[in-house]
Amino acid sequence: MAAPMLRWGCRGRRWAFARVDGGSCHRRGAPTGSTSNRIRGESSVAQQPLHTAQKTRKGEHKWAAVVGLEIHAQISSNSKLFSGSQVRFSAPPNSLVSFFDASLPGTLPVLNRRCVEAAVMTGLALNCHINKKSLFDRKHYFYADLPAGYQITQQRLPIAVNGSLIYGVCAGKKQSQVIPKTVRIKQIQLEQDSGKSLHDNLRSQTLIDLNRAGVGLLEVVLEPDMSCGEEAATAVRELQLILQALGTSQANMAEGQLRVDANISVHHPGEPLGVRTEVKNLNSIRFLAKAIDYEIQRQINELENGGEILNETRSFHHKL
């Protein structure tokens, strides 16, 4: 069957769906036991100082860490990516769900022009090349809060590629010297957010809220050019400020508008990169720094004790 085509408002331009089997993009849903739900009472960390001073630990001098990030920012738009449903935080459960969001048979997507414009603005601000032709792909997997059984995303031909983000890291004995660093941006892609699963452990049940299903996301994929939690946290904070200045995303982490997946590995300098693990759905810049530093040390300890690192997805519990 030919891939269905989409118009988004500009005459002569179309957006196409291409089926992808076994795509490599990561979904927004959290793994079992994840702590991706919002931490109540947590203020925005964009204006707070970051204190993640690194201490030299056992074996650390023999290892080099590699960190890459996938950052998901909710686009500031009145409606969802492919439907006319409103986007509003703290609305009653399942009150902002259209027929398309619920994946009823016969419903068709209509692309939100505002989301495309936001992606282009963000790409230009991050020194990206904007692709004149961009395709949507279907990433198939089963999850309870994804009614269609697939996510509409961009993998093969995203809207923007090959950018860079400059940020500053404090150094020196008194942390008074700011060293500029650059992280490469592999791509920026548009995609749908999933719904939200609320786990009730007392009753052994899970409740589904589809208000978030279909909300437009910008996924910014950073190359593995960072080496510790502090660098990653500073880069995310810089990106957060850029998105807020552009108005393309409010990037409020306390409301789930900015979520980060961290890919982490360690290796001996001069040797091939190690097996990576992914820590999903980090919703705080401080927790991001702590999770990365903890995972780096966990991998070092595991390898030094004769174990092996598995290519797996992990979650982070800030109290443990």
Contacts in CASP RR format, 6 or more apart in sequence:
PFRMAT RR
TARGET T0000
AUTHOR 0000-0000-0000
METHOD contacts of the structure
MODEL  1
MAAPMLRWGCRGRRWAFARVDGGSCHRRGAPTGSTSNRIRGESSVAQQPL
HTAQKTRKGEHKWAAVVGLEIHAQISSNSKLFSGSQVRFSAPPNSLVSFF
DASLPGTLPVLNRRCVEAAVMTGLALNCHINKKSLFDRKHYFYADLPAGY
QITQQRLPIAVNGSLIYGVCAGKKQSQVIPKTVRIKQIQLEQDSGKSLHD
NLRSQTLIDLNRAGVGLLEVVLEPDMSCGEEAATAVRELQLILQALGTSQ
ANMAEGQLRVDANISVHHPGEPLGVRTEVKNLNSIRFLAKAIDYEIQRQI
NELENGGEILNETRSFHHKL
3 16 0 8 1.000
3 17 0 8 1.000
3 18 0 8 1.000
3 19 0 8 1.000
4 16 0 8 1.000
4 17 0 8 1.000
4 108 0 8 1.000
5 14 0 8 1.000
5 15 0 8 1.000
5 16 0 8 1.000
5 17 0 8 1.000
6 14 0 8 1.000
6 15 0 8 1.000
6 16 0 8 1.000
6 17 0 8 1.000
6 109 0 8 1.000
6 110 0 8 1.000
6 111 0 8 1.000
6 136 0 8 1.000
7 13 0 8 1.000
7 14 0 8 1.000
7 15 0 8 1.000
7 110 0 8 1.000
7 111 0 8 1.000
8 15 0 8 1.000
8 110 0 8 1.000
8 111 0 8 1.000
8 112 0 8 1.000
8 113 0 8 1.000
8 116 0 8 1.000
9 113 0 8 1.000
15 111 0 8 1.000
15 134 0 8 1.000
15 135 0 8 1.000
15 136 0 8 1.000
16 135 0 8 1.000
16 136 0 8 1.000
17 135 0 8 1.000
17 136 0 8 1.000
17 137 0 8 1.000
17 138 0 8 1.000
17 152 0 8 1.000
18 135 0 8 1.000
18 136 0 8 1.000
18 137 0 8 1.000
18 138 0 8 1.000
18 156 0 8 1.000
19 137 0 8 1.000
19 138 0 8 1.000
19 140 0 8 1.000
20 137 0 8 1.000
20 138 0 8 1.000
20 139 0 8 1.000
20 140 0 8 1.000
20 155 0 8 1.000
20 156 0 8 1.000
21 140 0 8 1.000
22 139 0 8 1.000
22 140 0 8 1.000
23 137 0 8 1.000
23 139 0 8 1.000
23 155 0 8 1.000
24 155 0 8 1.000
25 139 0 8 1.000
25 151 0 8 1.000
25 153 0 8 1.000
25 155 0 8 1.000
25 189 0 8 1.000
25 191 0 8 1.000
25 219 0 8 1.000
26 70 0 8 1.000
26 261 0 8 1.000
26 278 0 8 1.000
26 280 0 8 1.000
26 313 0 8 1.000
27 139 0 8 1.000
27 141 0 8 1.000
27 143 0 8 1.000
27 146 0 8 1.000
27 151 0 8 1.000
27 194 0 8 1.000
28 72 0 8 1.000
28 193 0 8 1.000
28 194 0 8 1.000
28 217 0 8 1.000
28 259 0 8 1.000
28 281 0 8 1.000
29 36 0 8 1.000
29 143 0 8 1.000
29 145 0 8 1.000
29 194 0 8 1.000
29 197 0 8 1.000
29 280 0 8 1.000
29 281 0 8 1.000
30 36 0 8 1.000
30 197 0 8 1.000
30 280 0 8 1.000
30 281 0 8 1.000
30 315 0 8 1.000
31 280 0 8 1.000
31 313 0 8 1.000
31 314 0 8 1.000
31 315 0 8 1.000
33 199 0 8 1.000
33 315 0 8 1.000
34 280 0 8 1.000
34 281 0 8 1.000
34 315 0 8 1.000
35 281 0 8 1.000
35 315 0 8 1.000
35 316 0 8 1.000
35 317 0 8 1.000
35 318 0 8 1.000
36 259 0 8 1.000
36 280 0 8 1.000
36 281 0 8 1.000
36 283 0 8 1.000
36 315 0 8 1.000
37 198 0 8 1.000
38 254 0 8 1.000
38 255 0 8 1.000
38 256 0 8 1.000
38 283 0 8 1.000
39 254 0 8 1.000
39 283 0 8 1.000
39 284 0 8 1.000
39 318 0 8 1.000
41 254 0 8 1.000
42 253 0 8 1.000
42 254 0 8 1.000
42 284 0 8 1.000
43 254 0 8 1.000
44 252 0 8 1.000
44 253 0 8 1.000
44 254 0 8 1.000
45 237 0 8 1.000
45 253 0 8 1.000
45 284 0 8 1.000
45 285 0 8 1.000
45 286 0 8 1.000
46 237 0 8 1.000
46 240 0 8 1.000
46 241 0 8 1.000
46 244 0 8 1.000
46 251 0 8 1.000
46 285 0 8 1.000
48 286 0 8 1.000
50 230 0 8 1.000
50 233 0 8 1.000
50 234 0 8 1.000
50 237 0 8 1.000
50 285 0 8 1.000
50 286 0 8 1.000
50 289 0 8 1.000
52 228 0 8 1.000
52 229 0 8 1.000
52 230 0 8 1.000
52 233 0 8 1.000
52 286 0 8 1.000
52 289 0 8 1.000
52 290 0 8 1.000
52 293 0 8 1.000
53 175 0 8 1.000
53 230 0 8 1.000
54 228 0 8 1.000
54 230 0 8 1.000
54 293 0 8 1.000
57 297 0 8 1.000
57 300 0 8 1.000
59 300 0 8 1.000
59 304 0 8 1.000
60 297 0 8 1.000
60 300 0 8 1.000
62 268 0 8 1.000
63 266 0 8 1.000
63 267 0 8 1.000
63 268 0 8 1.000
63 300 0 8 1.000
64 227 0 8 1.000
64 266 0 8 1.000
64 267 0 8 1.000
64 268 0 8 1.000
64 269 0 8 1.000
65 227 0 8 1.000
65 228 0 8 1.000
65 264 0 8 1.000
65 265 0 8 1.000
65 266 0 8 1.000
65 296 0 8 1.000
66 224 0 8 1.000
66 226 0 8 1.000
66 227 0 8 1.000
66 264 0 8 1.000
66 265 0 8 1.000
66 266 0 8 1.000
66 267 0 8 1.000
66 273 0 8 1.000
66 274 0 8 1.000
66 276 0 8 1.000
67 224 0 8 1.000
67 226 0 8 1.000
67 227 0 8 1.000
67 228 0 8 1.000
67 229 0 8 1.000
67 231 0 8 1.000
67 232 0 8 1.000
67 262 0 8 1.000
67 263 0 8 1.000
67 264 0 8 1.000
67 292 0 8 1.000
68 222 0 8 1.000
68 223 0 8 1.000
68 224 0 8 1.000
68 225 0 8 1.000
68 226 0 8 1.000
68 232 0 8 1.000
68 262 0 8 1.000
68 263 0 8 1.000
68 264 0 8 1.000
69 221 0 8 1.000
69 222 0 8 1.000
69 226 0 8 1.000
69 232 0 8 1.000
69 235 0 8 1.000
69 236 0 8 1.000
69 260 0 8 1.000
69 261 0 8 1.000
69 262 0 8 1.000
69 263 0 8 1.000
70 219 0 8 1.000
70 220 0 8 1.000
70 221 0 8 1.000
70 222 0 8 1.000
70 260 0 8 1.000
70 261 0 8 1.000
70 263 0 8 1.000
71 219 0 8 1.000
71 220 0 8 1.000
71 221 0 8 1.000
71 222 0 8 1.000
71 236 0 8 1.000
71 239 0 8 1.000
71 258 0 8 1.000
71 259 0 8 1.000
71 260 0 8 1.000
71 261 0 8 1.000
72 193 0 8 1.000
72 217 0 8 1.000
72 218 0 8 1.000
72 219 0 8 1.000
72 220 0 8 1.000
72 258 0 8 1.000
72 259 0 8 1.000
72 260 0 8 1.000
72 261 0 8 1.000
73 217 0 8 1.000
73 218 0 8 1.000
73 219 0 8 1.000
73 220 0 8 1.000
73 243 0 8 1.000
73 248 0 8 1.000
73 249 0 8 1.000
73 251 0 8 1.000
73 257 0 8 1.000
73 258 0 8 1.000
74 87 0 8 1.000
74 193 0 8 1.000
74 215 0 8 1.000
74 216 0 8 1.000
74 217 0 8 1.000
74 249 0 8 1.000
74 250 0 8 1.000
74 251 0 8 1.000
74 256 0 8 1.000
74 257 0 8 1.000
74 258 0 8 1.000
75 81 0 8 1.000
75 114 0 8 1.000
75 115 0 8 1.000
75 118 0 8 1.000
75 119 0 8 1.000
75 215 0 8 1.000
75 216 0 8 1.000
75 217 0 8 1.000
75 218 0 8 1.000
75 248 0 8 1.000
75 249 0 8 1.000
76 118 0 8 1.000
76 247 0 8 1.000
76 248 0 8 1.000
76 249 0 8 1.000
76 250 0 8 1.000
77 87 0 8 1.000
77 112 0 8 1.000
77 114 0 8 1.000
77 115 0 8 1.000
77 118 0 8 1.000
77 216 0 8 1.000
78 86 0 8 1.000
78 87 0 8 1.000
78 114 0 8 1.000
79 85 0 8 1.000
79 86 0 8 1.000
79 87 0 8 1.000
79 112 0 8 1.000
79 114 0 8 1.000
80 87 0 8 1.000
80 98 0 8 1.000
80 101 0 8 1.000
80 112 0 8 1.000
80 192 0 8 1.000
80 214 0 8 1.000
80 215 0 8 1.000
80 216 0 8 1.000
81 111 0 8 1.000
81 112 0 8 1.000
81 115 0 8 1.000
81 152 0 8 1.000
81 190 0 8 1.000
81 191 0 8 1.000
81 192 0 8 1.000
81 214 0 8 1.000
81 215 0 8 1.000
81 216 0 8 1.000
81 217 0 8 1.000
82 100 0 8 1.000
82 109 0 8 1.000
82 110 0 8 1.000
82 111 0 8 1.000
82 112 0 8 1.000
82 152 0 8 1.000
82 192 0 8 1.000
82 214 0 8 1.000
83 98 0 8 1.000
83 100 0 8 1.000
83 101 0 8 1.000
83 109 0 8 1.000
83 110 0 8 1.000
83 214 0 8 1.000
84 98 0 8 1.000
84 110 0 8 1.000
84 112 0 8 1.000
85 96 0 8 1.000
85 97 0 8 1.000
85 98 0 8 1.000
85 101 0 8 1.000
85 214 0 8 1.000
86 96 0 8 1.000
87 96 0 8 1.000
87 215 0 8 1.000
88 96 0 8 1.000
88 211 0 8 1.000
89 255 0 8 1.000
91 211 0 8 1.000
93 207 0 8 1.000
93 209 0 8 1.000
93 211 0 8 1.000
94 208 0 8 1.000
94 209 0 8 1.000
94 210 0 8 1.000
94 211 0 8 1.000
95 211 0 8 1.000
96 211 0 8 1.000
97 210 0 8 1.000
97 211 0 8 1.000
97 213 0 8 1.000
98 107 0 8 1.000
99 107 0 8 1.000
100 107 0 8 1.000
100 108 0 8 1.000
100 109 0 8 1.000
101 147 0 8 1.000
101 210 0 8 1.000
101 213 0 8 1.000
101 214 0 8 1.000
102 147 0 8 1.000
102 210 0 8 1.000
102 213 0 8 1.000
103 147 0 8 1.000
103 148 0 8 1.000
103 149 0 8 1.000
109 152 0 8 1.000
112 216 0 8 1.000
115 190 0 8 1.000
115 216 0 8 1.000
116 159 0 8 1.000
116 190 0 8 1.000
118 218 0 8 1.000
118 246 0 8 1.000
118 247 0 8 1.000
118 248 0 8 1.000
118 249 0 8 1.000
119 159 0 8 1.000
119 160 0 8 1.000
119 188 0 8 1.000
119 189 0 8 1.000
119 190 0 8 1.000
119 218 0 8 1.000
119 248 0 8 1.000
120 130 0 8 1.000
120 159 0 8 1.000
120 160 0 8 1.000
121 246 0 8 1.000
121 248 0 8 1.000
122 160 0 8 1.000
122 188 0 8 1.000
122 218 0 8 1.000
122 220 0 8 1.000
122 242 0 8 1.000
122 243 0 8 1.000
122 246 0 8 1.000
122 248 0 8 1.000
123 130 0 8 1.000
123 159 0 8 1.000
123 160 0 8 1.000
123 163 0 8 1.000
123 188 0 8 1.000
124 130 0 8 1.000
125 242 0 8 1.000
125 246 0 8 1.000
126 160 0 8 1.000
126 163 0 8 1.000
126 164 0 8 1.000
126 165 0 8 1.000
126 185 0 8 1.000
126 188 0 8 1.000
126 220 0 8 1.000
126 239 0 8 1.000
126 242 0 8 1.000
127 163 0 8 1.000
127 164 0 8 1.000
127 185 0 8 1.000
128 160 0 8 1.000
128 161 0 8 1.000
128 162 0 8 1.000
128 163 0 8 1.000
128 185 0 8 1.000
128 188 0 8 1.000
129 160 0 8 1.000
129 161 0 8 1.000
129 162 0 8 1.000
129 163 0 8 1.000
130 159 0 8 1.000
130 160 0 8 1.000
131 157 0 8 1.000
131 158 0 8 1.000
131 159 0 8 1.000
131 160 0 8 1.000
131 161 0 8 1.000
133 157 0 8 1.000
134 154 0 8 1.000
134 157 0 8 1.000
134 158 0 8 1.000
134 159 0 8 1.000
135 154 0 8 1.000
135 156 0 8 1.000
135 157 0 8 1.000
136 152 0 8 1.000
136 153 0 8 1.000
136 154 0 8 1.000
136 190 0 8 1.000
137 152 0 8 1.000
137 153 0 8 1.000
137 154 0 8 1.000
137 155 0 8 1.000
137 156 0 8 1.000
138 150 0 8 1.000
138 151 0 8 1.000
138 152 0 8 1.000
138 153 0 8 1.000
139 150 0 8 1.000
139 151 0 8 1.000
139 152 0 8 1.000
139 153 0 8 1.000
139 155 0 8 1.000
140 149 0 8 1.000
140 150 0 8 1.000
141 149 0 8 1.000
141 150 0 8 1.000
141 151 0 8 1.000
142 149 0 8 1.000
143 149 0 8 1.000
143 194 0 8 1.000
144 197 0 8 1.000
144 206 0 8 1.000
144 208 0 8 1.000
145 194 0 8 1.000
145 195 0 8 1.000
145 196 0 8 1.000
145 197 0 8 1.000
145 208 0 8 1.000
145 209 0 8 1.000
145 210 0 8 1.000
145 213 0 8 1.000
146 194 0 8 1.000
146 195 0 8 1.000
146 213 0 8 1.000
147 210 0 8 1.000
147 213 0 8 1.000
151 191 0 8 1.000
151 192 0 8 1.000
151 194 0 8 1.000
152 191 0 8 1.000
152 192 0 8 1.000
153 189 0 8 1.000
153 190 0 8 1.000
153 191 0 8 1.000
153 192 0 8 1.000
153 219 0 8 1.000
154 187 0 8 1.000
154 189 0 8 1.000
154 190 0 8 1.000
154 191 0 8 1.000
155 189 0 8 1.000
158 187 0 8 1.000
158 188 0 8 1.000
158 189 0 8 1.000
158 190 0 8 1.000
159 188 0 8 1.000
159 189 0 8 1.000
159 190 0 8 1.000
160 187 0 8 1.000
160 188 0 8 1.000
161 186 0 8 1.000
161 187 0 8 1.000
161 188 0 8 1.000
162 184 0 8 1.000
162 185 0 8 1.000
162 186 0 8 1.000
162 187 0 8 1.000
163 184 0 8 1.000
163 185 0 8 1.000
164 182 0 8 1.000
164 183 0 8 1.000
164 184 0 8 1.000
164 185 0 8 1.000
165 182 0 8 1.000
165 183 0 8 1.000
165 185 0 8 1.000
165 222 0 8 1.000
165 235 0 8 1.000
165 238 0 8 1.000
165 239 0 8 1.000
165 242 0 8 1.000
166 180 0 8 1.000
166 181 0 8 1.000
166 182 0 8 1.000
166 238 0 8 1.000
167 180 0 8 1.000
167 181 0 8 1.000
167 182 0 8 1.000
167 183 0 8 1.000
167 231 0 8 1.000
167 234 0 8 1.000
167 235 0 8 1.000
167 237 0 8 1.000
167 238 0 8 1.000
168 178 0 8 1.000
168 179 0 8 1.000
168 180 0 8 1.000
168 181 0 8 1.000
168 234 0 8 1.000
168 238 0 8 1.000
169 178 0 8 1.000
169 179 0 8 1.000
169 181 0 8 1.000
169 230 0 8 1.000
169 231 0 8 1.000
169 234 0 8 1.000
170 176 0 8 1.000
170 177 0 8 1.000
170 178 0 8 1.000
170 179 0 8 1.000
171 177 0 8 1.000
171 178 0 8 1.000
171 179 0 8 1.000
181 231 0 8 1.000
181 235 0 8 1.000
182 225 0 8 1.000
183 222 0 8 1.000
183 223 0 8 1.000
183 225 0 8 1.000
183 226 0 8 1.000
183 235 0 8 1.000
184 222 0 8 1.000
184 223 0 8 1.000
184 225 0 8 1.000
185 220 0 8 1.000
185 221 0 8 1.000
185 222 0 8 1.000
185 223 0 8 1.000
186 221 0 8 1.000
186 222 0 8 1.000
186 223 0 8 1.000
187 221 0 8 1.000
188 218 0 8 1.000
188 219 0 8 1.000
188 220 0 8 1.000
188 221 0 8 1.000
189 218 0 8 1.000
189 219 0 8 1.000
189 221 0 8 1.000
190 216 0 8 1.000
190 217 0 8 1.000
190 218 0 8 1.000
190 219 0 8 1.000
191 216 0 8 1.000
191 217 0 8 1.000
191 219 0 8 1.000
192 213 0 8 1.000
192 214 0 8 1.000
192 215 0 8 1.000
192 216 0 8 1.000
192 217 0 8 1.000
193 212 0 8 1.000
193 213 0 8 1.000
193 214 0 8 1.000
193 215 0 8 1.000
193 216 0 8 1.000
193 217 0 8 1.000
194 212 0 8 1.000
194 213 0 8 1.000
194 214 0 8 1.000
195 208 0 8 1.000
195 209 0 8 1.000
195 210 0 8 1.000
195 211 0 8 1.000
195 212 0 8 1.000
195 213 0 8 1.000
195 214 0 8 1.000
196 208 0 8 1.000
196 209 0 8 1.000
196 210 0 8 1.000
196 211 0 8 1.000
196 212 0 8 1.000
197 206 0 8 1.000
197 207 0 8 1.000
197 208 0 8 1.000
198 206 0 8 1.000
198 207 0 8 1.000
198 208 0 8 1.000
198 209 0 8 1.000
199 206 0 8 1.000
200 206 0 8 1.000
200 207 0 8 1.000
218 243 0 8 1.000
218 248 0 8 1.000
218 249 0 8 1.000
220 239 0 8 1.000
222 235 0 8 1.000
224 263 0 8 1.000
224 265 0 8 1.000
224 273 0 8 1.000
226 232 0 8 1.000
226 235 0 8 1.000
228 292 0 8 1.000
228 293 0 8 1.000
228 296 0 8 1.000
229 288 0 8 1.000
229 289 0 8 1.000
229 290 0 8 1.000
229 292 0 8 1.000
229 293 0 8 1.000
229 296 0 8 1.000
230 289 0 8 1.000
232 262 0 8 1.000
232 288 0 8 1.000
232 289 0 8 1.000
232 292 0 8 1.000
233 285 0 8 1.000
233 286 0 8 1.000
233 288 0 8 1.000
233 289 0 8 1.000
233 292 0 8 1.000
236 258 0 8 1.000
236 260 0 8 1.000
236 285 0 8 1.000
236 288 0 8 1.000
237 285 0 8 1.000
240 251 0 8 1.000
240 253 0 8 1.000
240 258 0 8 1.000
240 285 0 8 1.000
243 249 0 8 1.000
243 251 0 8 1.000
243 258 0 8 1.000
244 250 0 8 1.000
244 251 0 8 1.000
249 257 0 8 1.000
249 258 0 8 1.000
250 257 0 8 1.000
251 257 0 8 1.000
251 258 0 8 1.000
252 258 0 8 1.000
253 259 0 8 1.000
253 283 0 8 1.000
253 284 0 8 1.000
253 285 0 8 1.000
254 283 0 8 1.000
256 283 0 8 1.000
258 283 0 8 1.000
259 281 0 8 1.000
259 282 0 8 1.000
259 283 0 8 1.000
260 281 0 8 1.000
260 282 0 8 1.000
260 283 0 8 1.000
260 288 0 8 1.000
261 278 0 8 1.000
261 279 0 8 1.000
261 280 0 8 1.000
261 281 0 8 1.000
261 282 0 8 1.000
262 278 0 8 1.000
262 279 0 8 1.000
262 282 0 8 1.000
262 288 0 8 1.000
262 291 0 8 1.000
262 292 0 8 1.000
262 295 0 8 1.000
263 276 0 8 1.000
263 277 0 8 1.000
263 278 0 8 1.000
264 276 0 8 1.000
264 277 0 8 1.000
264 278 0 8 1.000
264 279 0 8 1.000
264 292 0 8 1.000
264 295 0 8 1.000
264 296 0 8 1.000
264 299 0 8 1.000
265 273 0 8 1.000
265 274 0 8 1.000
265 275 0 8 1.000
265 276 0 8 1.000
265 277 0 8 1.000
265 299 0 8 1.000
265 309 0 8 1.000
266 274 0 8 1.000
266 296 0 8 1.000
266 299 0 8 1.000
266 300 0 8 1.000
266 303 0 8 1.000
266 309 0 8 1.000
267 273 0 8 1.000
267 274 0 8 1.000
274 309 0 8 1.000
275 308 0 8 1.000
275 309 0 8 1.000
275 310 0 8 1.000
275 311 0 8 1.000
276 309 0 8 1.000
276 311 0 8 1.000
277 295 0 8 1.000
277 299 0 8 1.000
277 309 0 8 1.000
277 310 0 8 1.000
277 311 0 8 1.000
277 312 0 8 1.000
277 313 0 8 1.000
277 314 0 8 1.000
278 312 0 8 1.000
278 313 0 8 1.000
278 314 0 8 1.000
279 291 0 8 1.000
279 292 0 8 1.000
279 295 0 8 1.000
279 313 0 8 1.000
279 314 0 8 1.000
279 315 0 8 1.000
279 316 0 8 1.000
280 313 0 8 1.000
280 314 0 8 1.000
280 315 0 8 1.000
281 315 0 8 1.000
282 288 0 8 1.000
282 291 0 8 1.000
282 316 0 8 1.000
284 318 0 8 1.000
287 316 0 8 1.000
287 318 0 8 1.000
290 316 0 8 1.000
290 318 0 8 1.000
291 316 0 8 1.000
294 316 0 8 1.000
295 314 0 8 1.000
299 309 0 8 1.000
302 308 0 8 1.000
302 309 0 8 1.000
303 309 0 8 1.000
END
